[in-house]
Amino acid sequence: MPLSIHSRYHGLLTVDVGGSVSLAQRPPAPERDYPDSLIHEIVGGETLDQLAKLYYGREDLWWRIADANPRRFAHAWGPGDKLVIPPIQVATRTAAR
């Protein structure tokens, strides 16, 4: 998945963790309350880019979902996990608010 320049993962170096390449981690951002957000329960092998396509019509906005759920690494979600889907106005904003 390509990373936007506004993503918290943009520009991070990769690290070798037990033989697997991973992104280095920044401390998670403080949790925000997104009015009008949805809660989605992951089913099967859903990924954040698939959810971004489903809710926003654009796969490249997956990192907005990741940023709305900072307590977990973006690729660590699995079936039964619940995550916050911020509203489209938050996902497509171009300036910090």
Accessible surface in RSA format (square Angstrom, percent):
REM  Atomic radii and reference values for relative SASA: ProtOr
REM  Chains: A
REM  Algorithm: Lee & Richards
REM  Probe-radius: 1.40
REM  Slices: 20
REM RES _ NUM      All-atoms   Total-Side   Main-Chain    Non-polar    All polar
REM                ABS   REL    ABS   REL    ABS   REL    ABS   REL    ABS   REL
RES MET A   1    95.16  49.3  28.14  18.6  67.02 159.6  34.02  28.9  61.14  81.0
RES PRO A   2   105.09  76.6  91.12  83.1  13.97  50.8 102.69  84.8   2.40  14.9
RES LEU A   3    58.69  32.7  33.81  24.2  24.88  62.6  34.44  24.2  24.25  65.3
RES SER A   4    34.39  29.1  22.09  29.5  12.30  28.3  24.15  51.4  10.23  14.3
RES ILE A   5   127.34  72.5 107.75  80.3  19.59  47.2 107.75  77.6  19.59  53.2
RES HIS A   6   110.72  60.5  85.96  59.7  24.76  63.3  55.14  56.8  55.58  64.7
RES SER A   7     5.83   4.9   0.00   0.0   5.83  13.4   0.00   0.0   5.83   8.2
RES ARG A   8    41.05  17.2  34.18  17.4   6.87  16.4  34.38  47.0   6.67   4.0
RES TYR A   9     5.63   2.6   5.25   3.0   0.37   1.0   4.99   3.7   0.64   0.8
RES HIS A  10    76.26  41.7  72.04  50.1   4.22  10.8  46.89  48.3  29.36  34.2
RES GLY A  11    64.76  79.9   0.00   N/A  64.76  79.9  33.41  91.7  31.35  70.2
RES LEU A  12    34.00  18.9  17.60  12.6  16.40  41.2  18.71  13.1  15.30  41.2
RES LEU A  13   142.94  79.6 138.77  99.3   4.17  10.5 140.74  98.8   2.19   5.9
RES THR A  14    86.97  61.9  65.30  66.2  21.68  51.7  35.03  47.1  51.95  78.5
RES VAL A  15    63.13  41.5  55.45  50.2   7.68  18.5  63.13  54.8   0.00   0.0
RES ASP A  16   107.50  75.3  75.46  75.1  32.04  75.8  34.38  80.9  73.12  72.9
RES VAL A  17    93.07  61.2  84.84  76.8   8.23  19.8  88.07  76.5   5.00  13.6
RES GLY A  18    86.30 106.4   0.00   N/A  86.30 106.4  46.53 127.7  39.78  89.1
RES GLY A  19    69.02  85.1   0.00   N/A  69.02  85.1  31.78  87.2  37.25  83.4
RES SER A  20    69.53  58.8  64.55  86.2   4.98  11.5  32.86  70.0  36.68  51.4
RES VAL A  21   113.94  75.0  84.14  76.2  29.80  71.8  84.14  73.1  29.80  80.8
RES SER A  22    35.29  29.8  26.82  35.8   8.46  19.5  21.58  46.0  13.71  19.2
RES LEU A  23    40.36  22.5  36.65  26.2   3.71   9.3  36.65  25.7   3.71  10.0
RES ALA A  24    28.74  26.4  25.44  39.3   3.30   7.5  28.74  40.5   0.00   0.0
RES GLN A  25   110.52  61.8  79.11  57.8  31.41  74.8  53.90 114.7  56.62  42.9
RES ARG A  26   103.75  43.6  93.99  47.9   9.77  23.3  38.42  52.5  65.33  39.6
RES PRO A  27   118.27  86.2  99.41  90.6  18.86  68.5 106.25  87.7  12.01  74.7
RES PRO A  28    59.85  43.6  43.38  39.5  16.47  59.9  43.84  36.2  16.00  99.5
RES ALA A  29    41.44  38.1  34.81  53.7   6.63  15.1  40.83  57.5   0.61   1.6
RES PRO A  30   107.89  78.6  98.61  89.9   9.28  33.7 105.13  86.8   2.76  17.1
RES GLU A  31   112.86  64.8  84.42  63.9  28.44  67.7  27.43  53.1  85.43  69.8
RES ARG A  32   137.71  57.8 110.35  56.3  27.35  65.1  43.61  59.6  94.09  57.0
RES ASP A  33   135.24  94.7 107.04 106.5  28.20  66.7  42.47 100.0  92.76  92.5
RES TYR A  34    23.19  10.8  17.71  10.1   5.48  14.3  10.64   8.0  12.54  15.5
RES PRO A  35    98.47  71.8  87.05  79.4  11.42  41.5  96.69  79.8   1.79  11.1
RES ASP A  36   126.18  88.4  94.92  94.5  31.26  73.9  30.20  71.1  95.98  95.7
RES SER A  37    37.39  31.6  15.63  20.9  21.76  50.1   0.00   0.0  37.39  52.4
RES LEU A  38    95.53  53.2  92.84  66.4   2.69   6.8  95.53  67.1   0.00   0.0
RES ILE A  39   113.40  64.5  82.92  61.8  30.48  73.5  82.92  59.7  30.48  82.7
RES HIS A  40    21.31  11.6  19.03  13.2   2.28   5.8  16.49  17.0   4.82   5.6
RES GLU A  41    88.36  50.7  79.10  59.8   9.26  22.1  21.98  42.5  66.38  54.2
RES ILE A  42     3.60   2.0   1.14   0.8   2.46   5.9   1.14   0.8   2.46   6.7
RES VAL A  43   103.13  67.9  98.13  88.8   5.00  12.0  99.91  86.8   3.23   8.8
RES GLY A  44    44.13  54.4   0.00   N/A  44.13  54.4  38.85 106.6   5.28  11.8
RES GLY A  45    70.62  87.1   0.00   N/A  70.62  87.1  43.13 118.4  27.49  61.6
RES GLU A  46    48.47  27.8  38.35  29.0  10.12  24.1  17.55  33.9  30.92  25.2
RES THR A  47    59.87  42.6  54.13  54.9   5.73  13.7  58.18  78.1   1.69   2.6
RES LEU A  48     5.82   3.2   3.33   2.4   2.50   6.3   3.33   2.3   2.50   6.7
RES ASP A  49    33.45  23.4  33.45  33.3   0.00   0.0   1.54   3.6  31.91  31.8
RES GLN A  50    96.43  53.9  89.58  65.5   6.85  16.3  33.53  71.4  62.90  47.7
RES LEU A  51     1.94   1.1   1.94   1.4   0.00   0.0   1.94   1.4   0.00   0.0
RES ALA A  52     0.00   0.0   0.00   0.0   0.00   0.0   0.00   0.0   0.00   0.0
RES LYS A  53   110.75  54.0 104.66  64.2   6.08  14.5  59.28  53.4  51.47  54.8
RES LEU A  54   119.24  66.4  88.99  63.7  30.25  76.0  95.87  67.3  23.36  62.9
RES TYR A  55    73.40  34.3  44.27  25.2  29.12  75.8  29.81  22.4  43.58  53.7
RES TYR A  56    22.90  10.7   2.98   1.7  19.92  51.8   6.72   5.0  16.18  19.9
RES GLY A  57    45.44  56.0   0.00   N/A  45.44  56.0  27.98  76.8  17.46  39.1
RES ARG A  58   113.96  47.8 109.41  55.8   4.55  10.8  48.58  66.4  65.38  39.6
RES GLU A  59    93.56  53.7  89.52  67.7   4.04   9.6  17.49  33.8  76.07  62.1
RES ASP A  60    59.47  41.7  54.33  54.1   5.14  12.2  28.82  67.8  30.65  30.6
RES LEU A  61    11.03   6.1  11.03   7.9   0.00   0.0  11.03   7.7   0.00   0.0
RES TRP A  62     5.30   2.1   5.30   2.6   0.00   0.0   5.30   2.8   0.00   0.0
RES TRP A  63     9.25   3.7   9.25   4.5   0.00   0.0   7.55   4.0   1.69   2.7
RES ARG A  64    24.84  10.4  22.50  11.5   2.34   5.6   2.78   3.8  22.06  13.4
RES ILE A  65     0.33   0.2   0.33   0.2   0.00   0.0   0.33   0.2   0.00   0.0
RES ALA A  66     0.81   0.7   0.00   0.0   0.81   1.8   0.81   1.1   0.00   0.0
RES ASP A  67    38.63  27.1  29.91  29.8   8.72  20.6  19.55  46.0  19.07  19.0
RES ALA A  68    12.72  11.7   0.14   0.2  12.58  28.6   1.26   1.8  11.46  30.4
RES ASN A  69    15.85  10.9   9.24   8.9   6.61  15.9   8.79  21.2   7.06   6.8
RES PRO A  70    10.87   7.9   4.06   3.7   6.81  24.8   4.06   3.3   6.81  42.3
RES ARG A  71   157.21  66.0 124.65  63.5  32.55  77.5  65.26  89.2  91.94  55.7
RES ARG A  72    92.70  38.9  85.44  43.6   7.26  17.3  29.10  39.8  63.61  38.5
RES PHE A  73    55.70  27.9  46.61  28.9   9.09  23.7  48.09  29.2   7.61  21.8
RES ALA A  74     5.00   4.6   1.35   2.1   3.65   8.3   1.43   2.0   3.57   9.5
RES HIS A  75   110.84  60.6  78.36  54.5  32.48  83.1  50.38  51.9  60.46  70.3
RES ALA A  76    50.03  46.0  29.43  45.4  20.60  46.9  39.72  55.9  10.31  27.3
RES TRP A  77    41.20  16.5  19.11   9.2  22.09  51.9  18.47   9.8  22.73  36.9
RES GLY A  78    19.84  24.5   0.00   N/A  19.84  24.5  19.47  53.4   0.37   0.8
RES PRO A  79    98.34  71.7  75.53  68.8  22.81  82.9  75.90  62.7  22.43 139.4
RES GLY A  80    42.76  52.7   0.00   N/A  42.76  52.7  24.39  66.9  18.37  41.1
RES ASP A  81    34.01  23.8  29.81  29.7   4.21   9.9   5.25  12.4  28.76  28.7
RES LYS A  82   132.27  64.5 109.50  67.2  22.77  54.2  53.12  47.8  79.15  84.3
RES LEU A  83     2.65   1.5   0.13   0.1   2.52   6.3   2.65   1.9   0.00   0.0
RES VAL A  84    40.16  26.4  40.16  36.4   0.00   0.0  40.16  34.9   0.00   0.0
RES ILE A  85     2.65   1.5   2.06   1.5   0.59   1.4   2.06   1.5   0.59   1.6
RES PRO A  86     1.81   1.3   0.75   0.7   1.07   3.9   0.75   0.6   1.07   6.6
RES PRO A  87    23.88  17.4  14.48  13.2   9.40  34.2  23.88  19.7   0.00   0.0
RES ILE A  88    75.39  42.9  71.43  53.2   3.96   9.6  71.43  51.4   3.96  10.8
RES GLN A  89   120.67  67.5 110.97  81.1   9.70  23.1  59.75 127.2  60.93  46.2
RES VAL A  90    28.59  18.8  27.34  24.7   1.26   3.0  28.59  24.8   0.00   0.0
RES ALA A  91     0.49   0.5   0.00   0.0   0.49   1.1   0.00   0.0   0.49   1.3
RES THR A  92    57.63  41.0  40.10  40.7  17.53  41.8  28.12  37.8  29.51  44.6
RES ARG A  93    46.16  19.4  35.10  17.9  11.06  26.3  11.66  15.9  34.49  20.9
RES THR A  94   123.14  87.6  99.70 101.1  23.43  55.8  72.26  97.1  50.88  76.9
RES ALA A  95    65.32  60.1  56.49  87.2   8.82  20.1  64.03  90.2   1.28   3.4
RES ALA A  96   103.39  95.1  68.88 106.3  34.50  78.5  71.96 101.3  31.43  83.3
RES ARG A  97   228.86  96.1 151.88  77.4  76.98 183.3  94.35 128.9 134.50  81.5
END  Absolute sums over single chains surface
CHAIN  1 A     6223.5       4620.9       1602.7       3673.8       2549.7
END  Absolute sums over all chains
TOTAL          6223.5       4620.9       1602.7       3673.8       2549.7
